Amino acid sequence: MKNYADAGVQNIMALGGDIPDDPLAALSESNTPSTSSTWCARAAISPSASRAPGRPSEVAQPASDRRFLAEKLARADFAVTQFFFDATDWTRLVAELGELGVTKPVLPGIMPVTTITGIDRMKTMGAAVPPALVERLVAADERGGPSEVRNEGIRAATALCQELLDANAPGLHFYTLNRSTATSEIYHALFG
């Protein structure tokens, strides 16, 4: 961490990273923070933390996962969730953290689904697109092709953002995958 401070870095957002192609390789001795992007972020946590609101398959005990996140947040300024598609996932996460005494902000992560191929990609990135949203996107594709899929995905993400803001989310974090125009459209739909 000293090298970062020496370079003038004041904030670090520690993410879990992509699942390695060979999970056993991630356990090798040569797989250290300096040689791998998939090392455990626990030691690097300082200013922020990231966590999915509802990924119980990733841990054996969801309750212990919440306790671990609460411990990370004791050292962090805020948390940013993995992207998700149901506002109740975020409200449940915040409530469970509140029961553990966490008062730090938890920003919901939003990733608009703007393509049919994005549906499968989302699952590999950590959050399956709900069947109802898949149906909406497929119907949009049948109605008007890729541009209508994009429009429907933006409408769905905008509605999710509004639900989260109505539930007192402290802000929104967008995962853009280098495509910020959808985020801009959502922002303008929400705030004019």
ROSE-4610 file (N, C-alpha, C; in Angstrom, 1 decimal, always signed):
// ROSE-4610
residu = [M/M/M/K/K/K/N/N/N/Y/Y/Y/A/A/A/D/D/D/A/A/A/G/G/G/V/V/V/Q/Q/Q/N/N/N/I/I/I/M/M/M/A/A/A/L/L/L/G/G/G/G/G/G/D/D/D/I/I/I/P/P/P/D/D/D/D/D/D/P/P/P/L/L/L/A/A/A/A/A/A/L/L/L/S/S/S/E/E/E/S/S/S/N/N/N/T/T/T/P/P/P/S/S/S/T/T/T/S/S/S/S/S/S/T/T/T/W/W/W/C/C/C/A/A/A/R/R/R/A/A/A/A/A/A/I/I/I/S/S/S/P/P/P/S/S/S/A/A/A/S/S/S/R/R/R/A/A/A/P/P/P/G/G/G/R/R/R/P/P/P/S/S/S/E/E/E/V/V/V/A/A/A/Q/Q/Q/P/P/P/A/A/A/S/S/S/D/D/D/R/R/R/R/R/R/F/F/F/L/L/L/A/A/A/E/E/E/K/K/K/L/L/L/A/A/A/R/R/R/A/A/A/D/D/D/F/F/F/A/A/A/V/V/V/T/T/T/Q/Q/Q/F/F/F/F/F/F/F/F/F/D/D/D/A/A/A/T/T/T/D/D/D/W/W/W/T/T/T/R/R/R/L/L/L/V/V/V/A/A/A/E/E/E/L/L/L/G/G/G/E/E/E/L/L/L/G/G/G/V/V/V/T/T/T/K/K/K/P/P/P/V/V/V/L/L/L/P/P/P/G/G/G/I/I/I/M/M/M/P/P/P/V/V/V/T/T/T/T/T/T/I/I/I/T/T/T/G/G/G/I/I/I/D/D/D/R/R/R/M/M/M/K/K/K/T/T/T/M/M/M/G/G/G/A/A/A/A/A/A/V/V/V/P/P/P/P/P/P/A/A/A/L/L/L/V/V/V/E/E/E/R/R/R/L/L/L/V/V/V/A/A/A/A/A/A/D/D/D/E/E/E/R/R/R/G/G/G/G/G/G/P/P/P/S/S/S/E/E/E/V/V/V/R/R/R/N/N/N/E/E/E/G/G/G/I/I/I/R/R/R/A/A/A/A/A/A/T/T/T/A/A/A/L/L/L/C/C/C/Q/Q/Q/E/E/E/L/L/L/L/L/L/D/D/D/A/A/A/N/N/N/A/A/A/P/P/P/G/G/G/L/L/L/H/H/H/F/F/F/Y/Y/Y/T/T/T/L/L/L/N/N/N/R/R/R/S/S/S/T/T/T/A/A/A/T/T/T/S/S/S/E/E/E/I/I/I/Y/Y/Y/H/H/H/A/A/A/L/L/L/F/F/F/G/G/G]
num = [1/1/1/2/2/2/3/3/3/4/4/4/5/5/5/6/6/6/7/7/7/8/8/8/9/9/9/10/10/10/11/11/11/12/12/12/13/13/13/14/14/14/15/15/15/16/16/16/17/17/17/18/18/18/19/19/19/20/20/20/21/21/21/22/22/22/23/23/23/24/24/24/25/25/25/26/26/26/27/27/27/28/28/28/29/29/29/30/30/30/31/31/31/32/32/32/33/33/33/34/34/34/35/35/35/36/36/36/37/37/37/38/38/38/39/39/39/40/40/40/41/41/41/42/42/42/43/43/43/44/44/44/45/45/45/46/46/46/47/47/47/48/48/48/49/49/49/50/50/50/51/51/51/52/52/52/53/53/53/54/54/54/55/55/55/56/56/56/57/57/57/58/58/58/59/59/59/60/60/60/61/61/61/62/62/62/63/63/63/64/64/64/65/65/65/66/66/66/67/67/67/68/68/68/69/69/69/70/70/70/71/71/71/72/72/72/73/73/73/74/74/74/75/75/75/76/76/76/77/77/77/78/78/78/79/79/79/80/80/80/81/81/81/82/82/82/83/83/83/84/84/84/85/85/85/86/86/86/87/87/87/88/88/88/89/89/89/90/90/90/91/91/91/92/92/92/93/93/93/94/94/94/95/95/95/96/96/96/97/97/97/98/98/98/99/99/99/100/100/100/101/101/101/102/102/102/103/103/103/104/104/104/105/105/105/106/106/106/107/107/107/108/108/108/109/109/109/110/110/110/111/111/111/112/112/112/113/113/113/114/114/114/115/115/115/116/116/116/117/117/117/118/118/118/119/119/119/120/120/120/121/121/121/122/122/122/123/123/123/124/124/124/125/125/125/126/126/126/127/127/127/128/128/128/129/129/129/130/130/130/131/131/131/132/132/132/133/133/133/134/134/134/135/135/135/136/136/136/137/137/137/138/138/138/139/139/139/140/140/140/141/141/141/142/142/142/143/143/143/144/144/144/145/145/145/146/146/146/147/147/147/148/148/148/149/149/149/150/150/150/151/151/151/152/152/152/153/153/153/154/154/154/155/155/155/156/156/156/157/157/157/158/158/158/159/159/159/160/160/160/161/161/161/162/162/162/163/163/163/164/164/164/165/165/165/166/166/166/167/167/167/168/168/168/169/169/169/170/170/170/171/171/171/172/172/172/173/173/173/174/174/174/175/175/175/176/176/176/177/177/177/178/178/178/179/179/179/180/180/180/181/181/181/182/182/182/183/183/183/184/184/184/185/185/185/186/186/186/187/187/187/188/188/188/189/189/189/190/190/190/191/191/191/192/192/192]
x = [+0.8/+0.0/+0.9/+2.1/+3.0/+3.3/+3.5/+3.8/+2.7/+1.4/+0.3/+0.3/+0.5/+0.6/+1.7/+2.9/+4.0/+3.7/+2.8/+2.5/+1.3/+0.8/-0.2/-1.6/-1.8/-3.1/-3.7/-4.9/-5.6/-6.8/-7.4/-8.5/-8.3/-8.8/-8.7/-10.1/-10.5/-11.8/-11.4/-11.5/-11.0/-12.2/-12.0/-13.1/-12.6/-13.6/-13.2/-12.5/-12.7/-12.0/-12.8/-12.4/-13.1/-12.7/-13.6/-13.3/-12.3/-11.2/-10.1/-10.5/-9.9/-10.2/-9.9/-8.8/-8.4/-8.4/-9.5/-9.6/-8.4/-7.9/-6.8/-5.5/-5.4/-4.2/-4.2/-5.4/-5.5/-5.0/-4.8/-4.3/-2.8/-2.2/-0.7/+0.1/+1.3/+2.1/+2.5/+2.6/+3.0/+1.9/+0.7/-0.5/-0.6/+0.2/+0.2/-0.4/-0.6/-1.2/-0.4/+0.9/+1.7/+1.6/+1.2/+1.2/-0.2/-1.3/-2.6/-3.7/-4.6/-5.8/-6.9/-6.7/-7.8/-7.5/-6.4/-6.1/-7.2/-7.3/-8.3/-8.1/-9.1/-9.0/-9.0/-9.2/-9.3/-8.2/-6.9/-5.8/-5.7/-6.3/-6.2/-7.3/-8.3/-9.4/-9.0/-9.3/-9.1/-10.2/-10.3/-11.3/-12.6/-12.7/-14.0/-14.1/-15.3/-15.5/-16.6/-16.6/-17.5/-18.1/-19.4/-20.1/-21.4/-21.8/-23.0/-24.1/-25.3/-26.4/-27.0/-27.0/-27.6/-26.9/-25.8/-25.1/-24.7/-25.8/-25.5/-24.8/-24.8/-24.1/-22.6/-22.1/-20.7/-20.1/-21.0/-20.5/-21.4/-20.8/-21.5/-22.5/-22.2/-23.1/-23.3/-24.5/-24.8/-24.7/-25.0/-24.9/-23.4/-22.5/-21.1/-20.6/-21.1/-20.8/-21.1/-22.3/-22.7/-21.8/-21.4/-20.5/-19.1/-18.7/-17.4/-17.5/-18.6/-18.7/-18.8/-19.5/-19.5/-18.1/-17.3/-15.9/-15.1/-15.3/-14.6/-15.1/-16.4/-16.9/-16.5/-16.0/-15.5/-14.2/-13.5/-12.3/-12.5/-13.7/-14.0/-14.8/-14.9/-15.7/-17.1/-17.2/-18.5/-18.3/-19.4/-19.4/-20.2/-19.8/-20.5/-20.8/-22.1/-22.5/-22.2/-22.2/-22.2/-23.5/-23.5/-24.8/-25.9/-27.1/-28.2/-29.5/-30.6/-31.8/-33.0/-33.0/-34.1/-33.8/-34.5/-34.2/-34.3/-35.1/-35.2/-33.9/-33.1/-31.8/-31.0/-31.0/-30.2/-30.8/-32.2/-32.8/-32.5/-32.6/-32.3/-30.9/-29.9/-28.5/-28.3/-28.9/-28.7/-29.3/-30.5/-31.1/-30.3/-29.8/-28.9/-27.7/-27.1/-25.9/-26.2/-27.4/-27.8/-28.0/-28.5/-28.6/-27.3/-26.2/-24.9/-24.2/-24.9/-24.4/-23.7/-23.8/-23.2/-24.0/-23.4/-24.1/-23.4/-22.4/-21.7/-22.6/-22.4/-23.2/-22.9/-24.0/-23.8/-24.5/-23.6/-24.1/-24.5/-25.7/-26.1/-25.5/-25.0/-24.4/-25.4/-25.4/-26.3/-25.6/-26.0/-25.5/-26.7/-27.0/-28.1/-27.8/-28.8/-28.7/-29.2/-28.3/-28.7/-28.5/-28.2/-28.1/-28.6/-29.1/-29.5/-28.3/-27.1/-25.9/-25.5/-25.9/-25.6/-26.3/-27.4/-28.1/-27.3/-26.6/-25.8/-24.5/-24.0/-22.8/-23.0/-24.1/-24.4/-24.3/-24.8/-24.7/-23.3/-22.4/-21.0/-20.3/-20.9/-20.2/-20.8/-21.7/-22.2/-23.6/-24.4/-25.9/-26.7/-27.5/-28.4/-29.5/-29.8/-30.9/-32.2/-33.1/-34.4/-35.2/-35.9/-36.7/-37.7/-38.3/-39.2/-38.5/-37.3/-36.6/-36.1/-35.7/-35.3/-36.5/-37.6/-38.8/-39.1/-38.9/-39.1/-38.1/-36.8/-35.8/-36.0/-36.4/-36.6/-37.8/-38.8/-40.0/-39.6/-38.8/-38.3/-37.5/-36.7/-35.9/-36.8/-37.9/-38.8/-39.6/-39.8/-40.6/-39.7/-38.5/-37.7/-36.2/-35.7/-34.3/-33.5/-32.2/-31.2/-31.5/-32.0/-32.2/-33.4/-34.4/-35.5/-35.1/-34.2/-33.6/-32.9/-32.1/-31.3/-32.3/-33.3/-34.3/-35.0/-35.4/-36.1/-35.2/-33.9/-32.9/-32.7/-32.7/-32.5/-33.8/-35.0/-36.2/-36.2/-35.8/-35.7/-34.7/-33.5/-32.5/-33.0/-33.6/-34.1/-35.2/-36.1/-37.1/-36.4/-35.4/-34.6/-34.0/-33.3/-32.7/-33.7/-34.9/-35.9/-36.3/-36.5/-36.9/-35.8/-34.6/-33.5/-33.4/-33.6/-33.6/-34.8/-35.9/-37.1/-36.9/-36.0/-35.7/-34.5/-34.2/-33.1/-31.7/-31.4/-30.1/-29.2/-28.0/-27.2/-26.6/-26.8/-26.3/-26.4/-25.9/-25.9/-24.5/-24.1/-22.8/-23.1/-22.7/-23.0/-21.7/-21.9/-20.9/-21.2/-20.3/-20.6/-20.0/-19.0/-18.2/-17.8/-17.3/-16.9/-18.0/-19.2/-20.3/-21.2/-20.8/-21.5/-22.7/-23.1/-24.3/-25.5/-25.7/-26.8/-27.0/-25.8/-25.8/-26.3/-25.8/-26.2/-27.7/-28.3/-29.7/-30.5/-30.0/-30.7/-30.7/-29.5/-29.4/-30.4/-30.5/-31.4/-32.8/-33.1/-34.5/-34.9/-33.9/-34.2/-34.2/-33.3/-33.1/-33.3/-33.6/-33.9/-32.8]
y = [-1.2/+0.0/+1.3/+1.2/+2.3/+2.8/+1.9/+2.4/+3.2/+2.9/+3.7/+5.1/+5.1/+6.4/+7.2/+6.6/+7.4/+7.9/+7.3/+7.7/+8.8/+9.1/+10.1/+9.5/+8.2/+7.6/+7.8/+8.4/+8.6/+7.7/+7.2/+6.3/+5.1/+3.9/+2.7/+2.0/+1.6/+0.8/-0.6/-1.5/-2.9/-3.7/-4.4/-5.2/-6.7/-7.6/-9.0/-9.5/-8.9/-9.3/-10.4/-10.7/-11.8/-13.1/-14.1/-15.4/-16.0/-16.5/-17.0/-18.2/-18.4/-19.5/-20.8/-20.8/-22.0/-21.6/-21.9/-21.4/-22.0/-23.1/-23.7/-22.9/-22.3/-21.4/-20.2/-19.7/-18.6/-18.9/-20.1/-20.5/-20.7/-20.6/-20.9/-19.8/-20.2/-19.3/-18.1/-18.2/-17.1/-16.1/-16.5/-15.6/-14.7/-13.6/-12.6/-11.3/-10.4/-9.1/-8.4/-8.6/-8.0/-8.7/-9.9/-10.7/-11.1/-10.8/-11.3/-10.2/-10.1/-9.2/-9.9/-11.2/-11.9/-12.2/-11.6/-11.9/-11.3/-11.8/-11.4/-9.9/-9.1/-7.7/-7.3/-8.3/-8.1/-7.2/-7.5/-6.7/-5.3/-5.1/-3.8/-2.8/-3.3/-2.5/-1.3/-0.1/+1.1/+2.1/+2.7/+3.7/+3.3/+2.1/+1.7/+0.2/-0.3/-1.8/-2.0/-3.2/-3.6/-4.9/-5.1/-6.3/-6.4/-7.6/-7.9/-7.9/-7.3/-7.4/-8.7/-9.6/-10.9/-12.0/-12.5/-13.5/-14.7/-15.3/-16.3/-17.5/-17.8/-18.9/-18.8/-17.6/-17.3/-17.7/-17.8/-18.1/-19.2/-19.9/-21.0/-20.4/-19.3/-18.7/-17.2/-16.9/-15.5/-14.6/-15.1/-14.2/-13.9/-14.8/-14.6/-13.6/-13.7/-12.8/-11.4/-11.2/-9.8/-9.3/-10.2/-9.8/-9.4/-10.2/-9.8/-8.5/-8.2/-6.9/-5.8/-6.1/-5.1/-4.8/-5.8/-5.6/-4.8/-5.0/-4.2/-2.8/-2.6/-1.2/-0.5/-1.1/-0.5/+0.3/-0.2/+0.4/+1.2/+1.3/+1.9/+3.1/+4.0/+5.2/+4.9/+3.9/+3.5/+2.2/+1.7/+0.4/+0.7/-0.1/-0.1/-1.5/-1.8/-3.2/-3.6/-4.9/-5.5/-5.0/-5.1/-4.7/-5.8/-5.3/-6.2/-5.6/-6.3/-5.9/-5.7/-5.9/-5.8/-4.9/-3.9/-2.9/-3.5/-4.6/-5.2/-5.9/-6.3/-6.8/-5.8/-4.5/-3.5/-3.1/-3.0/-2.6/-3.7/-5.0/-6.0/-6.0/-5.8/-5.7/-4.5/-3.4/-2.2/-2.5/-3.1/-3.5/-4.5/-5.5/-6.5/-5.8/-4.9/-4.3/-3.3/-2.7/-1.8/-2.6/-3.8/-4.7/-5.0/-4.9/-5.1/-3.8/-2.7/-1.4/-0.6/-1.0/-0.3/+0.9/+2.1/+3.3/+4.0/+3.3/+3.9/+3.8/+4.7/+4.6/+3.4/+2.8/+1.7/+2.1/+2.3/+2.7/+1.5/+1.6/+0.4/+0.5/-0.6/-0.7/-1.0/-0.3/-0.4/-0.7/-1.7/-2.0/-2.2/-1.2/-1.4/-2.5/-3.4/-4.4/-3.8/-3.6/-2.9/-3.7/-5.0/-5.9/-7.3/-8.1/-9.4/-10.3/-10.1/-10.8/-10.4/-9.3/-8.8/-9.6/-10.3/-11.1/-12.2/-13.0/-14.1/-13.6/-12.5/-11.9/-11.5/-10.9/-10.5/-11.6/-12.8/-14.0/-14.3/-14.3/-14.7/-13.6/-12.4/-11.3/-11.2/-12.0/-12.1/-11.9/-11.5/-11.3/-11.7/-12.7/-13.2/-12.2/-11.9/-11.0/-11.8/-11.1/-11.8/-12.2/-13.3/-13.8/-12.7/-12.0/-10.9/-9.9/-9.5/-8.5/-9.2/-10.4/-11.1/-11.1/-11.4/-11.4/-10.1/-9.0/-7.7/-7.4/-7.8/-7.5/-8.3/-9.6/-10.4/-9.9/-9.5/-8.9/-7.6/-6.8/-5.6/-5.9/-6.9/-7.3/-7.8/-8.5/-8.9/-7.8/-6.7/-5.5/-4.6/-4.4/-3.4/-3.6/-4.8/-5.1/-4.5/-4.4/-3.9/-2.5/-1.6/-0.3/-0.3/-1.1/-1.2/-2.0/-3.0/-3.7/-2.7/-1.8/-0.8/+0.1/+0.6/+1.5/+0.8/-0.4/-1.2/-1.4/-1.7/-1.9/-0.6/+0.5/+1.8/+2.2/+1.9/+2.1/+1.3/+0.0/-0.9/-0.4/+0.0/+0.6/+1.9/+2.7/+4.0/+3.7/+2.8/+2.4/+1.9/+1.1/+0.5/+1.7/+2.6/+3.7/+4.6/+4.8/+5.6/+4.9/+3.6/+2.8/+2.9/+2.9/+2.9/+4.3/+5.4/+6.7/+6.9/+6.4/+6.5/+5.8/+4.7/+4.0/+4.6/+5.8/+6.6/+6.1/+5.6/+5.2/+6.5/+6.4/+7.6/+8.1/+7.4/+7.7/+6.5/+6.6/+5.4/+5.3/+4.0/+3.8/+3.0/+3.5/+2.8/+2.1/+0.8/+0.0/+0.2/+0.9/+1.4/+0.5/-0.3/-1.1/-0.2/+1.0/+2.0/+2.4/+2.3/+2.8/+3.7/+5.0/+5.9/+6.5/+6.3/+7.0/+6.5/+5.2/+4.7/+5.4/+5.5/+6.1/+7.6/+8.3/+9.7/+9.8/+8.9/+8.8/+8.6/+7.7/+7.4/+8.6/+9.2/+10.4/+11.5/+11.7/+12.8/+12.4/+11.1/+10.7/+10.9/+10.7/+10.9/+12.3/+13.1/+14.4/+15.6/+15.2/+16.2/+16.8]
z = [+0.0/+0.0/+0.0/+0.5/+0.6/-0.8/-1.8/-3.1/-3.7/-3.4/-3.9/-3.2/-1.9/-1.2/-1.7/-2.0/-2.5/-3.9/-4.6/-6.0/-5.9/-4.7/-4.6/-4.6/-4.7/-4.7/-3.3/-3.3/-2.0/-1.8/-2.9/-2.8/-3.6/-3.1/-3.8/-3.8/-4.9/-4.9/-5.2/-4.2/-4.3/-4.8/-5.9/-6.5/-6.4/-6.4/-6.4/-7.6/-8.7/-9.9/-10.6/-11.8/-12.6/-12.1/-12.2/-11.8/-12.8/-12.2/-13.1/-13.9/-15.1/-15.9/-15.2/-14.4/-13.6/-12.2/-11.4/-10.0/-9.2/-9.5/-8.7/-8.9/-10.0/-10.3/-9.4/-9.0/-8.1/-6.7/-6.4/-5.1/-5.1/-6.2/-6.3/-5.5/-5.1/-4.4/-5.2/-6.5/-7.4/-7.7/-7.2/-7.5/-6.3/-6.3/-5.3/-5.8/-4.9/-5.3/-6.4/-6.5/-7.5/-8.8/-8.8/-10.1/-10.6/-9.8/-10.2/-9.9/-10.8/-10.5/-9.7/-9.4/-8.8/-7.3/-6.7/-5.3/-4.4/-3.2/-2.3/-1.9/-2.0/-1.8/-0.3/+0.6/+2.0/+2.6/+2.2/+2.7/+2.2/+1.0/+0.4/+0.8/+1.5/+1.9/+2.7/+2.3/+3.1/+2.9/+1.7/+1.5/+1.0/+0.4/-0.1/-0.2/-0.3/-0.3/-1.4/-2.0/-3.0/-2.7/-2.9/-2.6/-3.3/-3.7/-4.3/-3.2/-3.5/-2.6/-2.3/-3.3/-3.2/-3.9/-3.5/-4.2/-3.2/-2.6/-1.5/-2.1/-3.4/-3.9/-3.8/-3.6/-3.5/-2.2/-1.2/+0.2/+0.8/+1.7/+2.4/+3.4/+4.0/+5.0/+4.7/+4.1/+3.8/+5.0/+6.2/+7.4/+7.7/+7.5/+7.8/+6.7/+5.5/+4.4/+4.8/+5.4/+5.8/+6.9/+7.9/+8.9/+8.4/+7.4/+6.8/+6.1/+5.4/+4.7/+5.8/+6.9/+7.9/+8.5/+8.6/+9.1/+8.1/+6.8/+5.7/+5.8/+6.0/+6.0/+7.3/+8.3/+9.5/+9.1/+8.0/+7.6/+6.3/+5.8/+4.5/+4.7/+3.7/+3.7/+3.2/+2.3/+1.7/+1.0/+0.5/-0.3/-1.6/-2.6/-3.9/-4.2/-4.5/-4.7/-6.1/-6.3/-7.7/-8.3/-9.6/-10.3/-10.0/-10.0/-9.7/-10.4/-10.3/-11.1/-10.3/-9.0/-8.1/-6.9/-6.8/-5.7/-4.3/-4.2/-2.8/-2.4/-3.4/-3.1/-2.3/-2.8/-2.1/-0.8/-0.7/+0.6/+1.6/+1.2/+2.2/+2.6/+1.7/+2.1/+3.1/+2.8/+3.7/+5.1/+5.1/+6.4/+7.2/+6.5/+7.2/+7.8/+7.0/+7.5/+8.6/+8.5/+9.6/+10.9/+10.8/+12.0/+12.7/+11.8/+12.3/+12.7/+12.7/+13.2/+12.1/+10.8/+9.8/+9.4/+9.4/+9.0/+7.8/+7.2/+6.1/+4.8/+3.9/+2.6/+1.8/+1.3/+0.4/-1.0/-2.0/-3.3/-4.1/-4.6/-5.5/-6.9/-7.3/-8.7/-9.7/-10.8/-11.9/-13.2/-13.9/-15.3/-16.2/-17.0/-18.0/-19.0/-19.2/-20.2/-21.5/-22.5/-23.7/-25.0/-24.8/-25.9/-25.5/-26.5/-26.2/-25.7/-26.4/-25.9/-24.5/-24.1/-22.7/-21.7/-22.0/-21.1/-20.5/-21.4/-21.0/-20.3/-20.8/-20.2/-18.8/-18.5/-17.1/-16.1/-16.5/-15.6/-15.4/-16.4/-16.1/-15.3/-15.3/-14.5/-13.1/-12.7/-11.4/-11.1/-12.0/-11.7/-12.9/-12.7/-13.8/-14.0/-15.3/-15.6/-15.3/-14.5/-14.2/-15.4/-15.3/-16.5/-17.0/-16.2/-16.6/-17.5/-17.1/-17.9/-19.2/-19.1/-20.4/-21.4/-20.9/-21.7/-22.4/-21.6/-22.1/-23.2/-23.0/-24.0/-25.2/-25.1/-26.3/-27.0/-26.4/-27.0/-27.8/-27.1/-27.8/-29.0/-29.0/-30.1/-31.3/-30.9/-32.0/-32.6/-31.7/-32.2/-33.1/-32.6/-33.3/-33.4/-33.1/-33.2/-32.1/-32.4/-31.4/-30.8/-31.6/-31.0/-30.0/-30.3/-29.3/-28.1/-28.2/-27.0/-26.1/-26.8/-26.0/-25.3/-26.0/-25.4/-24.2/-24.4/-23.3/-22.1/-22.4/-21.3/-20.5/-21.2/-20.6/-19.7/-20.3/-19.5/-18.2/-18.3/-17.1/-16.1/-16.5/-15.6/-15.0/-15.8/-15.2/-14.1/-14.4/-13.3/-12.1/-12.2/-11.1/-10.3/-11.0/-10.4/-9.6/-10.2/-9.5/-8.2/-8.3/-7.1/-6.0/-6.4/-5.4/-4.8/-5.6/-5.1/-4.2/-4.5/-3.7/-2.4/-2.4/-1.2/-0.4/-0.8/-0.1/-0.4/-1.5/-1.9/-1.8/-1.3/-1.2/-2.5/-3.5/-4.9/-5.7/-6.9/-7.8/-8.4/-8.6/-9.3/-10.5/-11.7/-13.0/-13.4/-13.8/-14.5/-16.0/-16.7/-18.1/-19.1/-18.8/-19.8/-21.0/-20.6/-21.6/-22.6/-22.2/-23.0/-22.1/-22.0/-21.1/-21.6/-22.9/-23.4/-22.7/-22.4/-21.8/-20.4/-19.7/-18.4/-18.5/-19.5/-19.7/-19.9/-20.7/-21.0/-19.7/-18.9/-17.6/-16.7/-16.6/-15.8/-16.3/-17.5/-18.1/-17.8/-17.9/-17.7/-16.2/-15.3/-13.9/-13.4/-14.0/-13.4/-14.4/-15.7/-16.7/-17.4]
